[in-house]
Amino acid sequence: MAALVSSLCRPSPATPRFPLPSHGGCFDARRRPLRLGFRCSASRSPRFDPDSEQVSQLSANKSFGLKESAISLALAIGLFTGVPALTSPAHASPARPVLPDLSVLISGPPIKDPGALLRNALPIDNKAIREVQRPLEDITESLKVSGVRALDLVERVSRLVTVLSLHATHSAFSLKINHNIVSVCHLQASRALEQGKTLILNGVAESKKEHGKELIEKLAVGMQEFQQIVEQRDRDAVAPKQKELLQYVGGVEEDMVDGFPYEVPEEYSNMPLLKGRATVDMKVKVKDNPNVQDCVFRIVLDGYNAPVTAGNFLDLVERHFYDGMAIQRADGFVVQTGDPEGPAEGFIDPSTEKVRTIPLEIMVIGDKTPIYGETLEELGRYKAQTCLPFNAFGTMAMARDEFDNNSGSSQVFWLLKESELTPSNANILDGRYAVFGYVTENEDYLADLKVGDVIESIQVVSGLENLVNPSYKIVG
């Protein structure tokens, strides 16, 4: 089997991962429904109920206002952790506080959500839609903090104190920190949509204008529905509505892409190429696990940033190459498959009777075309950031021989990411292996897969029309 990564990349020992619950596709009796709220390892404090008599008394006490409480909390955090206490900016007016940018105030760890990574990787430049996207994504920080270090949480709470102090008199905000995050993020996204609607629509490609307009209208209606959820403090409805709104945002952003943005080098132009995106469902039969039996992983393939790599994989999917193939590596660091039976370590093209190989393909932020055949390290681009980073749990990439950049064929792997093991922009995977997609649904269940579990099928859900030069249609 082709080497995936050098021994330097493997954690020793492997750190077990405790996945977050997932919705649909898999059933696991161990997992519990996702709930709003921070989890702390410290001793549990009494529950704070915003509707309790205690809060009513505090609200009636003029000497103990929300603003004073926020500042006191900031000072306490500063004394306890060494984080400087935050104060209101000099330009803020007590009568009409300025709405701060949540991307600055709540700057947690690097982006790990696969949906956000895919949205950011689209080849578009429309600031107006990004200003709607980012605050909606920031809502995730109020829904879960699993895997985030305690210091990250303290930093976000201390920064949120600034939000509380600036909006102390705003009746729409509750005393609960999570509710404040959701409220401010929604307000910021709503204002951005209202103010930037014309710029957003102007950014949609002419051929997709009607579809883009329809999505923008749905987004506007969804924002109003989200406002009702916030006012009613319906916790269970926050995450589904956020997901719906971000799907509209992502759809609008995809409608802004007008054709394929560049020409693939001539030497690779006759290979199967994915000029756009495609979605596939991978169904895996899990053995010897009473909690998980069958699981369907939804995977989005990104041909905008890796047309050769994604096209090669999608072509093999249509050949049913992976159907019935076993998981061949599952060590807590990666899950890997794609090594066919026999001496060959990749897909043998029937037309040539040789292993079909593809070049290493890396797209860097700011570049107009991918880099082929060379790692960023070999090029001396140590500070360059890839458009498709190894940030998300379930990042999908092409395996290759360690000493041959252009030896990728059919073996693929999914990273079981732990931020402590492979920190973003500081690991030795980015720029050395070609990422071409992310698992966007049920990715947490990758940790349950073992060697010998079988891929029953991989089926295309959408985007097959973006595959050009498909070899599976060639007889022989």
GITAJO-V974743 format. One record per pair of residues at least 6 apart in sequence whose ideal C-beta (glycine too) atoms are under 7 Angstrom apart, sorted by the first residue. I is the first residue (numbers start at 0). J is the second residue. Records with the same first field share a line. If there is no record, write none. Layout:
I=J + J
//
This chain:
0=327 + 338 + 344 + 410
1=344 + 398 + 399 + 400 + 406 + 410
2=400 + 401
3=333 + 335 + 398 + 412
4=428
5=401
7=427
8=427 + 428
9=332
10=332 + 420
13=330 + 331 + 332
14=417 + 420
15=331
16=415 + 417 + 446
18=443 + 444 + 446
19=33 + 143 + 145 + 443
20=30 + 31 + 32 + 33
21=441 + 443 + 444
24=294 + 295 + 440 + 441
25=291 + 294 + 441 + 444
27=290 + 291
28=290
29=290
33=142 + 143 + 238
35=141 + 142 + 177 + 234 + 237
36=177
37=144 + 152
38=144 + 145
49=173 + 174 + 175
54=174
57=63
64=167
65=163 + 167 + 174
66=164 + 167
69=160 + 163 + 164 + 167
70=164
72=160
73=84 + 85 + 157 + 160
74=84
76=82 + 153 + 156 + 157
77=83 + 84
80=153
82=153 + 154 + 157
85=157 + 158 + 160 + 161
87=164 + 165
90=97
91=97 + 165
96=165 + 166
97=165
98=186 + 187
99=161 + 162 + 165
101=134 + 137 + 183 + 184 + 187
102=133 + 137
104=158 + 159 + 161 + 162
105=137 + 140 + 155 + 158 + 159 + 180
107=140 + 147 + 151 + 155
108=147 + 151 + 418
109=390 + 423
110=116 + 390
111=390 + 391
112=136 + 139 + 391
113=391 + 393 + 437 + 438 + 439 + 442
114=245 + 249 + 439
115=136
116=390 + 391 + 437
117=299 + 301 + 437
118=132 + 249 + 252
120=301 + 303 + 304 + 386 + 387
121=252 + 253 + 256 + 303
122=256 + 260 + 303
123=252 + 255 + 256
125=199 + 202 + 255
127=195 + 198 + 199
128=199 + 202 + 248 + 251 + 252
130=191 + 195
131=188 + 191 + 192 + 248
132=248
134=184 + 187 + 188
135=184 + 188 + 241 + 244 + 245 + 248
136=245
137=184
138=180 + 181 + 184 + 241
140=155 + 180
141=177 + 180 + 181
142=237 + 238
144=152
146=418
156=176
159=176 + 179 + 180
162=179 + 183
163=179
166=172
171=182
172=179 + 182
173=179 + 232
178=232
181=229 + 237
182=229
185=225 + 226 + 229
188=222
189=222
192=218 + 219 + 222
196=215
199=215 + 251
200=211 + 212 + 215
202=255
203=211 + 251 + 254 + 255
204=254 + 255 + 256 + 257
207=254
210=254
211=251 + 254
214=247 + 250 + 251
215=251
217=247
218=244 + 247 + 248
221=240 + 243 + 244 + 247
224=240
225=240 + 244
228=236 + 237 + 240
259=274 + 275
260=303
261=367 + 368
263=272 + 306 + 307
264=371
267=307 + 358
269=468
270=307 + 310 + 311 + 357 + 468
271=310 + 311 + 314 + 466 + 468 + 469 + 470
272=306 + 307 + 310 + 467 + 468
273=300 + 302 + 306 + 309 + 310 + 313 + 465 + 466
274=302 + 306 + 465 + 467
275=302 + 303 + 462 + 465
276=299 + 300 + 301 + 302 + 303 + 462 + 465
277=300 + 313 + 459 + 461 + 462 + 463 + 465 + 466
278=297 + 299 + 460 + 461 + 462
279=298 + 300 + 316 + 457 + 458 + 459 + 460
280=295 + 297 + 458 + 460
281=295 + 296 + 298 + 454 + 457
282=293 + 295 + 455 + 456
283=294 + 296 + 448 + 452 + 453 + 454 + 455
284=293 + 452 + 453 + 455
285=291 + 292 + 293 + 294 + 447 + 448 + 452
286=451 + 452
288=447
291=444 + 447
294=441 + 444
295=441
296=438 + 440 + 441 + 442
297=438 + 439 + 440 + 441
298=395 + 436 + 438
299=436 + 437 + 439
300=309 + 312 + 313 + 435 + 436
301=309 + 387 + 435 + 436
302=309 + 310 + 465
304=362 + 369 + 386 + 387
305=360 + 362 + 369 + 387 + 433 + 434 + 435
307=357 + 358 + 360
308=357 + 360 + 397 + 433 + 435
309=435 + 436
310=466
311=357
312=411 + 435
313=466
314=466 + 469 + 470 + 471
315=321 + 346 + 409
316=457 + 459
317=469 + 471
318=471
320=346 + 409
321=336 + 337 + 454 + 457
322=454 + 455 + 456 + 457
323=453
324=336 + 454
325=336 + 451 + 452 + 453
326=334 + 336 + 448 + 449 + 450 + 451 + 452
327=335 + 336 + 338 + 450
328=334 + 335 + 450
329=448 + 449 + 450
331=415
332=415
333=412 + 413 + 414 + 415
334=412 + 413 + 415 + 445 + 448
335=398 + 410 + 412
336=411 + 454
337=398 + 409 + 410 + 411
338=344 + 410
339=346 + 409
343=354
344=408
345=354 + 355 + 356 + 408 + 409 + 410
346=354 + 355 + 408 + 409
347=353 + 354
348=355 + 470
349=475
350=473 + 475
354=408
355=408
356=405 + 406 + 407 + 408
357=407
358=371 + 372 + 405
359=371 + 372 + 374 + 399 + 404 + 405 + 407 + 433
360=369 + 371 + 433
361=369 + 370 + 375 + 385 + 430 + 433
362=369 + 385 + 386 + 387
363=370 + 380 + 383 + 384 + 385 + 386
364=384 + 386
372=404 + 405
373=404
374=404 + 430 + 431
375=383 + 430
376=430 + 431
383=430
384=424
385=429 + 430 + 434
387=434
388=423 + 429
389=414 + 416 + 421 + 426 + 428 + 429 + 434
390=423
391=416 + 437
392=415 + 416 + 442 + 443
393=413 + 437 + 438 + 442 + 445
394=413 + 414 + 416 + 434 + 437
395=411 + 413 + 434 + 435 + 436 + 437 + 438
396=411 + 412 + 432 + 433 + 434 + 435
397=407 + 411 + 432 + 433 + 435
398=407 + 410 + 411 + 412
399=406 + 407
400=406
407=433
413=438 + 445
415=445 + 446
421=428
438=445
//
